[in-house]
Amino acid sequence: MSLTIVSKLASQQGRNDEVPNIELAHELAKEEDREAIQDLIQLLSSKEKKIQNDCIKVVYEIGAVKPELICEYAVVFIELLRSRNNRLVWGSMSALATIAEVASETLMLHVDVLKSVMKTGSVITVDKGVLTLAKLAAVKEENNQIIFPFLLQHLETCRPKEIPQHAESTLIAVTEDNKEEFLHVLRLREEYLSPPQLKRVKKVYKTVTSI
């Protein structure tokens, strides 16, 4: 285990912000330091919660830059969705969102877990869950048929304030074949939206019409 990696984590520097973690992520991504990334993955099971929290932040920030560097750990992130540490749960879903396209086959084997966690997860877990599922659904038609009905059901029942963001995320998975169903669900929910929320949804409509 690299002590250098541990010393660069925000909590180990007495910091309460995420800047050191983000800087470390970009450093490791630039150097493509797979050994250090493996150390980070191992540290996700640390007994120190602050270290766990720092490491998952570094990991999904790496994924945002170079998803191929963390995609082999997809199953680790899936397993962490059951963690008692909520930061690890939504952080792992954030990591999954970054690798959905490059690890789609692995994630599709666990799509029921993703759906289940979305039903009980925190706000950020759900936000990232919608994005993860939408990206998976966009990979190929077979995925879309499995996932898109769930995304529609979610849009039918989620809180009104979540509709714009989740509609924007789901847009990734909208095709010529399913766009009318998508539009129908959103129109049914228009009456529950505030003017700013409706404005965002109408931008989604414009994008859909070009599909």
MODELLER restraints for C-alpha pairs under 7 A, 6 or more apart:
rsr = mdl.restraints
at = mdl.atoms
rsr.add(forms.Gaussian(group=physical.xy_distance, feature=features.Distance(at['CA:1:A'], at['CA:39:A']), mean=5.89, stdev=0.5))
rsr.add(forms.Gaussian(group=physical.xy_distance, feature=features.Distance(at['CA:2:A'], at['CA:39:A']), mean=6.82, stdev=0.5))
rsr.add(forms.Gaussian(group=physical.xy_distance, feature=features.Distance(at['CA:5:A'], at['CA:36:A']), mean=6.98, stdev=0.5))
rsr.add(forms.Gaussian(group=physical.xy_distance, feature=features.Distance(at['CA:7:A'], at['CA:13:A']), mean=6.91, stdev=0.5))
rsr.add(forms.Gaussian(group=physical.xy_distance, feature=features.Distance(at['CA:8:A'], at['CA:20:A']), mean=6.70, stdev=0.5))
rsr.add(forms.Gaussian(group=physical.xy_distance, feature=features.Distance(at['CA:8:A'], at['CA:24:A']), mean=6.97, stdev=0.5))
rsr.add(forms.Gaussian(group=physical.xy_distance, feature=features.Distance(at['CA:9:A'], at['CA:20:A']), mean=6.22, stdev=0.5))
rsr.add(forms.Gaussian(group=physical.xy_distance, feature=features.Distance(at['CA:9:A'], at['CA:21:A']), mean=5.71, stdev=0.5))
rsr.add(forms.Gaussian(group=physical.xy_distance, feature=features.Distance(at['CA:9:A'], at['CA:54:A']), mean=6.15, stdev=0.5))
rsr.add(forms.Gaussian(group=physical.xy_distance, feature=features.Distance(at['CA:10:A'], at['CA:16:A']), mean=6.90, stdev=0.5))
rsr.add(forms.Gaussian(group=physical.xy_distance, feature=features.Distance(at['CA:10:A'], at['CA:17:A']), mean=6.93, stdev=0.5))
rsr.add(forms.Gaussian(group=physical.xy_distance, feature=features.Distance(at['CA:10:A'], at['CA:18:A']), mean=6.39, stdev=0.5))
rsr.add(forms.Gaussian(group=physical.xy_distance, feature=features.Distance(at['CA:10:A'], at['CA:20:A']), mean=5.23, stdev=0.5))
rsr.add(forms.Gaussian(group=physical.xy_distance, feature=features.Distance(at['CA:10:A'], at['CA:21:A']), mean=5.87, stdev=0.5))
rsr.add(forms.Gaussian(group=physical.xy_distance, feature=features.Distance(at['CA:10:A'], at['CA:54:A']), mean=6.65, stdev=0.5))
rsr.add(forms.Gaussian(group=physical.xy_distance, feature=features.Distance(at['CA:11:A'], at['CA:50:A']), mean=6.25, stdev=0.5))
rsr.add(forms.Gaussian(group=physical.xy_distance, feature=features.Distance(at['CA:11:A'], at['CA:51:A']), mean=6.91, stdev=0.5))
rsr.add(forms.Gaussian(group=physical.xy_distance, feature=features.Distance(at['CA:21:A'], at['CA:54:A']), mean=6.48, stdev=0.5))
rsr.add(forms.Gaussian(group=physical.xy_distance, feature=features.Distance(at['CA:21:A'], at['CA:57:A']), mean=6.69, stdev=0.5))
rsr.add(forms.Gaussian(group=physical.xy_distance, feature=features.Distance(at['CA:21:A'], at['CA:58:A']), mean=5.30, stdev=0.5))
rsr.add(forms.Gaussian(group=physical.xy_distance, feature=features.Distance(at['CA:22:A'], at['CA:58:A']), mean=6.09, stdev=0.5))
rsr.add(forms.Gaussian(group=physical.xy_distance, feature=features.Distance(at['CA:22:A'], at['CA:61:A']), mean=6.50, stdev=0.5))
rsr.add(forms.Gaussian(group=physical.xy_distance, feature=features.Distance(at['CA:24:A'], at['CA:58:A']), mean=6.77, stdev=0.5))
rsr.add(forms.Gaussian(group=physical.xy_distance, feature=features.Distance(at['CA:25:A'], at['CA:58:A']), mean=4.95, stdev=0.5))
rsr.add(forms.Gaussian(group=physical.xy_distance, feature=features.Distance(at['CA:25:A'], at['CA:59:A']), mean=6.84, stdev=0.5))
rsr.add(forms.Gaussian(group=physical.xy_distance, feature=features.Distance(at['CA:25:A'], at['CA:61:A']), mean=5.78, stdev=0.5))
rsr.add(forms.Gaussian(group=physical.xy_distance, feature=features.Distance(at['CA:25:A'], at['CA:62:A']), mean=5.05, stdev=0.5))
rsr.add(forms.Gaussian(group=physical.xy_distance, feature=features.Distance(at['CA:26:A'], at['CA:62:A']), mean=6.47, stdev=0.5))
rsr.add(forms.Gaussian(group=physical.xy_distance, feature=features.Distance(at['CA:29:A'], at['CA:62:A']), mean=5.70, stdev=0.5))
rsr.add(forms.Gaussian(group=physical.xy_distance, feature=features.Distance(at['CA:29:A'], at['CA:65:A']), mean=6.90, stdev=0.5))
rsr.add(forms.Gaussian(group=physical.xy_distance, feature=features.Distance(at['CA:29:A'], at['CA:66:A']), mean=6.37, stdev=0.5))
rsr.add(forms.Gaussian(group=physical.xy_distance, feature=features.Distance(at['CA:34:A'], at['CA:69:A']), mean=6.93, stdev=0.5))
rsr.add(forms.Gaussian(group=physical.xy_distance, feature=features.Distance(at['CA:40:A'], at['CA:55:A']), mean=5.66, stdev=0.5))
rsr.add(forms.Gaussian(group=physical.xy_distance, feature=features.Distance(at['CA:43:A'], at['CA:52:A']), mean=6.29, stdev=0.5))
rsr.add(forms.Gaussian(group=physical.xy_distance, feature=features.Distance(at['CA:43:A'], at['CA:55:A']), mean=6.78, stdev=0.5))
rsr.add(forms.Gaussian(group=physical.xy_distance, feature=features.Distance(at['CA:44:A'], at['CA:52:A']), mean=4.67, stdev=0.5))
rsr.add(forms.Gaussian(group=physical.xy_distance, feature=features.Distance(at['CA:44:A'], at['CA:55:A']), mean=6.23, stdev=0.5))
rsr.add(forms.Gaussian(group=physical.xy_distance, feature=features.Distance(at['CA:44:A'], at['CA:56:A']), mean=6.77, stdev=0.5))
rsr.add(forms.Gaussian(group=physical.xy_distance, feature=features.Distance(at['CA:45:A'], at['CA:52:A']), mean=6.73, stdev=0.5))
rsr.add(forms.Gaussian(group=physical.xy_distance, feature=features.Distance(at['CA:46:A'], at['CA:52:A']), mean=6.06, stdev=0.5))
rsr.add(forms.Gaussian(group=physical.xy_distance, feature=features.Distance(at['CA:53:A'], at['CA:87:A']), mean=6.20, stdev=0.5))
rsr.add(forms.Gaussian(group=physical.xy_distance, feature=features.Distance(at['CA:53:A'], at['CA:88:A']), mean=6.48, stdev=0.5))
rsr.add(forms.Gaussian(group=physical.xy_distance, feature=features.Distance(at['CA:56:A'], at['CA:88:A']), mean=6.51, stdev=0.5))
rsr.add(forms.Gaussian(group=physical.xy_distance, feature=features.Distance(at['CA:56:A'], at['CA:91:A']), mean=5.80, stdev=0.5))
rsr.add(forms.Gaussian(group=physical.xy_distance, feature=features.Distance(at['CA:56:A'], at['CA:92:A']), mean=6.88, stdev=0.5))
rsr.add(forms.Gaussian(group=physical.xy_distance, feature=features.Distance(at['CA:57:A'], at['CA:91:A']), mean=6.57, stdev=0.5))
rsr.add(forms.Gaussian(group=physical.xy_distance, feature=features.Distance(at['CA:59:A'], at['CA:95:A']), mean=6.98, stdev=0.5))
rsr.add(forms.Gaussian(group=physical.xy_distance, feature=features.Distance(at['CA:60:A'], at['CA:94:A']), mean=6.24, stdev=0.5))
rsr.add(forms.Gaussian(group=physical.xy_distance, feature=features.Distance(at['CA:60:A'], at['CA:95:A']), mean=4.40, stdev=0.5))
rsr.add(forms.Gaussian(group=physical.xy_distance, feature=features.Distance(at['CA:63:A'], at['CA:69:A']), mean=6.90, stdev=0.5))
rsr.add(forms.Gaussian(group=physical.xy_distance, feature=features.Distance(at['CA:63:A'], at['CA:70:A']), mean=6.09, stdev=0.5))
rsr.add(forms.Gaussian(group=physical.xy_distance, feature=features.Distance(at['CA:63:A'], at['CA:95:A']), mean=6.26, stdev=0.5))
rsr.add(forms.Gaussian(group=physical.xy_distance, feature=features.Distance(at['CA:63:A'], at['CA:98:A']), mean=5.35, stdev=0.5))
rsr.add(forms.Gaussian(group=physical.xy_distance, feature=features.Distance(at['CA:63:A'], at['CA:99:A']), mean=6.65, stdev=0.5))
rsr.add(forms.Gaussian(group=physical.xy_distance, feature=features.Distance(at['CA:64:A'], at['CA:98:A']), mean=5.49, stdev=0.5))
rsr.add(forms.Gaussian(group=physical.xy_distance, feature=features.Distance(at['CA:67:A'], at['CA:98:A']), mean=5.99, stdev=0.5))
rsr.add(forms.Gaussian(group=physical.xy_distance, feature=features.Distance(at['CA:67:A'], at['CA:99:A']), mean=5.25, stdev=0.5))
rsr.add(forms.Gaussian(group=physical.xy_distance, feature=features.Distance(at['CA:68:A'], at['CA:102:A']), mean=6.87, stdev=0.5))
rsr.add(forms.Gaussian(group=physical.xy_distance, feature=features.Distance(at['CA:71:A'], at['CA:99:A']), mean=5.71, stdev=0.5))
rsr.add(forms.Gaussian(group=physical.xy_distance, feature=features.Distance(at['CA:71:A'], at['CA:102:A']), mean=6.80, stdev=0.5))
rsr.add(forms.Gaussian(group=physical.xy_distance, feature=features.Distance(at['CA:71:A'], at['CA:103:A']), mean=5.87, stdev=0.5))
rsr.add(forms.Gaussian(group=physical.xy_distance, feature=features.Distance(at['CA:74:A'], at['CA:96:A']), mean=6.78, stdev=0.5))
rsr.add(forms.Gaussian(group=physical.xy_distance, feature=features.Distance(at['CA:77:A'], at['CA:92:A']), mean=4.97, stdev=0.5))
rsr.add(forms.Gaussian(group=physical.xy_distance, feature=features.Distance(at['CA:77:A'], at['CA:96:A']), mean=6.84, stdev=0.5))
rsr.add(forms.Gaussian(group=physical.xy_distance, feature=features.Distance(at['CA:80:A'], at['CA:88:A']), mean=6.46, stdev=0.5))
rsr.add(forms.Gaussian(group=physical.xy_distance, feature=features.Distance(at['CA:80:A'], at['CA:89:A']), mean=5.95, stdev=0.5))
rsr.add(forms.Gaussian(group=physical.xy_distance, feature=features.Distance(at['CA:80:A'], at['CA:92:A']), mean=6.43, stdev=0.5))
rsr.add(forms.Gaussian(group=physical.xy_distance, feature=features.Distance(at['CA:81:A'], at['CA:89:A']), mean=4.57, stdev=0.5))
rsr.add(forms.Gaussian(group=physical.xy_distance, feature=features.Distance(at['CA:81:A'], at['CA:92:A']), mean=6.46, stdev=0.5))
rsr.add(forms.Gaussian(group=physical.xy_distance, feature=features.Distance(at['CA:82:A'], at['CA:89:A']), mean=6.85, stdev=0.5))
rsr.add(forms.Gaussian(group=physical.xy_distance, feature=features.Distance(at['CA:83:A'], at['CA:89:A']), mean=6.07, stdev=0.5))
rsr.add(forms.Gaussian(group=physical.xy_distance, feature=features.Distance(at['CA:89:A'], at['CA:125:A']), mean=6.96, stdev=0.5))
rsr.add(forms.Gaussian(group=physical.xy_distance, feature=features.Distance(at['CA:90:A'], at['CA:124:A']), mean=6.03, stdev=0.5))
rsr.add(forms.Gaussian(group=physical.xy_distance, feature=features.Distance(at['CA:90:A'], at['CA:125:A']), mean=4.43, stdev=0.5))
rsr.add(forms.Gaussian(group=physical.xy_distance, feature=features.Distance(at['CA:93:A'], at['CA:125:A']), mean=6.12, stdev=0.5))
rsr.add(forms.Gaussian(group=physical.xy_distance, feature=features.Distance(at['CA:93:A'], at['CA:128:A']), mean=5.86, stdev=0.5))
rsr.add(forms.Gaussian(group=physical.xy_distance, feature=features.Distance(at['CA:93:A'], at['CA:129:A']), mean=6.23, stdev=0.5))
rsr.add(forms.Gaussian(group=physical.xy_distance, feature=features.Distance(at['CA:94:A'], at['CA:128:A']), mean=5.57, stdev=0.5))
rsr.add(forms.Gaussian(group=physical.xy_distance, feature=features.Distance(at['CA:96:A'], at['CA:132:A']), mean=6.40, stdev=0.5))
rsr.add(forms.Gaussian(group=physical.xy_distance, feature=features.Distance(at['CA:97:A'], at['CA:128:A']), mean=6.24, stdev=0.5))
rsr.add(forms.Gaussian(group=physical.xy_distance, feature=features.Distance(at['CA:97:A'], at['CA:131:A']), mean=6.19, stdev=0.5))
rsr.add(forms.Gaussian(group=physical.xy_distance, feature=features.Distance(at['CA:97:A'], at['CA:132:A']), mean=4.30, stdev=0.5))
rsr.add(forms.Gaussian(group=physical.xy_distance, feature=features.Distance(at['CA:100:A'], at['CA:132:A']), mean=5.91, stdev=0.5))
rsr.add(forms.Gaussian(group=physical.xy_distance, feature=features.Distance(at['CA:100:A'], at['CA:135:A']), mean=6.00, stdev=0.5))
rsr.add(forms.Gaussian(group=physical.xy_distance, feature=features.Distance(at['CA:100:A'], at['CA:136:A']), mean=5.75, stdev=0.5))
rsr.add(forms.Gaussian(group=physical.xy_distance, feature=features.Distance(at['CA:101:A'], at['CA:135:A']), mean=6.35, stdev=0.5))
rsr.add(forms.Gaussian(group=physical.xy_distance, feature=features.Distance(at['CA:101:A'], at['CA:136:A']), mean=6.25, stdev=0.5))
rsr.add(forms.Gaussian(group=physical.xy_distance, feature=features.Distance(at['CA:101:A'], at['CA:139:A']), mean=6.50, stdev=0.5))
rsr.add(forms.Gaussian(group=physical.xy_distance, feature=features.Distance(at['CA:104:A'], at['CA:136:A']), mean=5.96, stdev=0.5))
rsr.add(forms.Gaussian(group=physical.xy_distance, feature=features.Distance(at['CA:114:A'], at['CA:129:A']), mean=6.78, stdev=0.5))
rsr.add(forms.Gaussian(group=physical.xy_distance, feature=features.Distance(at['CA:118:A'], at['CA:125:A']), mean=6.62, stdev=0.5))
rsr.add(forms.Gaussian(group=physical.xy_distance, feature=features.Distance(at['CA:118:A'], at['CA:126:A']), mean=4.98, stdev=0.5))
rsr.add(forms.Gaussian(group=physical.xy_distance, feature=features.Distance(at['CA:118:A'], at['CA:129:A']), mean=6.04, stdev=0.5))
rsr.add(forms.Gaussian(group=physical.xy_distance, feature=features.Distance(at['CA:127:A'], at['CA:166:A']), mean=6.89, stdev=0.5))
rsr.add(forms.Gaussian(group=physical.xy_distance, feature=features.Distance(at['CA:130:A'], at['CA:166:A']), mean=6.53, stdev=0.5))
rsr.add(forms.Gaussian(group=physical.xy_distance, feature=features.Distance(at['CA:130:A'], at['CA:169:A']), mean=6.65, stdev=0.5))
rsr.add(forms.Gaussian(group=physical.xy_distance, feature=features.Distance(at['CA:130:A'], at['CA:170:A']), mean=6.89, stdev=0.5))
rsr.add(forms.Gaussian(group=physical.xy_distance, feature=features.Distance(at['CA:131:A'], at['CA:169:A']), mean=5.26, stdev=0.5))
rsr.add(forms.Gaussian(group=physical.xy_distance, feature=features.Distance(at['CA:131:A'], at['CA:170:A']), mean=6.81, stdev=0.5))
rsr.add(forms.Gaussian(group=physical.xy_distance, feature=features.Distance(at['CA:133:A'], at['CA:147:A']), mean=6.73, stdev=0.5))
rsr.add(forms.Gaussian(group=physical.xy_distance, feature=features.Distance(at['CA:134:A'], at['CA:169:A']), mean=6.59, stdev=0.5))
rsr.add(forms.Gaussian(group=physical.xy_distance, feature=features.Distance(at['CA:134:A'], at['CA:170:A']), mean=5.20, stdev=0.5))
rsr.add(forms.Gaussian(group=physical.xy_distance, feature=features.Distance(at['CA:134:A'], at['CA:172:A']), mean=5.95, stdev=0.5))
rsr.add(forms.Gaussian(group=physical.xy_distance, feature=features.Distance(at['CA:134:A'], at['CA:173:A']), mean=5.20, stdev=0.5))
rsr.add(forms.Gaussian(group=physical.xy_distance, feature=features.Distance(at['CA:135:A'], at['CA:172:A']), mean=6.42, stdev=0.5))
rsr.add(forms.Gaussian(group=physical.xy_distance, feature=features.Distance(at['CA:135:A'], at['CA:173:A']), mean=6.65, stdev=0.5))
rsr.add(forms.Gaussian(group=physical.xy_distance, feature=features.Distance(at['CA:136:A'], at['CA:143:A']), mean=6.52, stdev=0.5))
rsr.add(forms.Gaussian(group=physical.xy_distance, feature=features.Distance(at['CA:137:A'], at['CA:143:A']), mean=4.82, stdev=0.5))
rsr.add(forms.Gaussian(group=physical.xy_distance, feature=features.Distance(at['CA:137:A'], at['CA:144:A']), mean=4.06, stdev=0.5))
rsr.add(forms.Gaussian(group=physical.xy_distance, feature=features.Distance(at['CA:137:A'], at['CA:147:A']), mean=5.89, stdev=0.5))
rsr.add(forms.Gaussian(group=physical.xy_distance, feature=features.Distance(at['CA:137:A'], at['CA:148:A']), mean=6.64, stdev=0.5))
rsr.add(forms.Gaussian(group=physical.xy_distance, feature=features.Distance(at['CA:137:A'], at['CA:173:A']), mean=5.50, stdev=0.5))
rsr.add(forms.Gaussian(group=physical.xy_distance, feature=features.Distance(at['CA:138:A'], at['CA:144:A']), mean=6.36, stdev=0.5))
rsr.add(forms.Gaussian(group=physical.xy_distance, feature=features.Distance(at['CA:138:A'], at['CA:172:A']), mean=6.27, stdev=0.5))
rsr.add(forms.Gaussian(group=physical.xy_distance, feature=features.Distance(at['CA:138:A'], at['CA:173:A']), mean=4.58, stdev=0.5))
rsr.add(forms.Gaussian(group=physical.xy_distance, feature=features.Distance(at['CA:152:A'], at['CA:182:A']), mean=6.66, stdev=0.5))
rsr.add(forms.Gaussian(group=physical.xy_distance, feature=features.Distance(at['CA:155:A'], at['CA:163:A']), mean=6.36, stdev=0.5))
rsr.add(forms.Gaussian(group=physical.xy_distance, feature=features.Distance(at['CA:156:A'], at['CA:185:A']), mean=6.23, stdev=0.5))
rsr.add(forms.Gaussian(group=physical.xy_distance, feature=features.Distance(at['CA:160:A'], at['CA:192:A']), mean=6.10, stdev=0.5))
rsr.add(forms.Gaussian(group=physical.xy_distance, feature=features.Distance(at['CA:160:A'], at['CA:193:A']), mean=5.98, stdev=0.5))
rsr.add(forms.Gaussian(group=physical.xy_distance, feature=features.Distance(at['CA:164:A'], at['CA:197:A']), mean=6.05, stdev=0.5))
rsr.add(forms.Gaussian(group=physical.xy_distance, feature=features.Distance(at['CA:164:A'], at['CA:200:A']), mean=5.92, stdev=0.5))
rsr.add(forms.Gaussian(group=physical.xy_distance, feature=features.Distance(at['CA:164:A'], at['CA:201:A']), mean=5.47, stdev=0.5))
rsr.add(forms.Gaussian(group=physical.xy_distance, feature=features.Distance(at['CA:168:A'], at['CA:204:A']), mean=6.45, stdev=0.5))
rsr.add(forms.Gaussian(group=physical.xy_distance, feature=features.Distance(at['CA:175:A'], at['CA:211:A']), mean=6.63, stdev=0.5))
rsr.add(forms.Gaussian(group=physical.xy_distance, feature=features.Distance(at['CA:176:A'], at['CA:211:A']), mean=5.97, stdev=0.5))
rsr.add(forms.Gaussian(group=physical.xy_distance, feature=features.Distance(at['CA:179:A'], at['CA:208:A']), mean=6.78, stdev=0.5))
rsr.add(forms.Gaussian(group=physical.xy_distance, feature=features.Distance(at['CA:190:A'], at['CA:198:A']), mean=6.63, stdev=0.5))
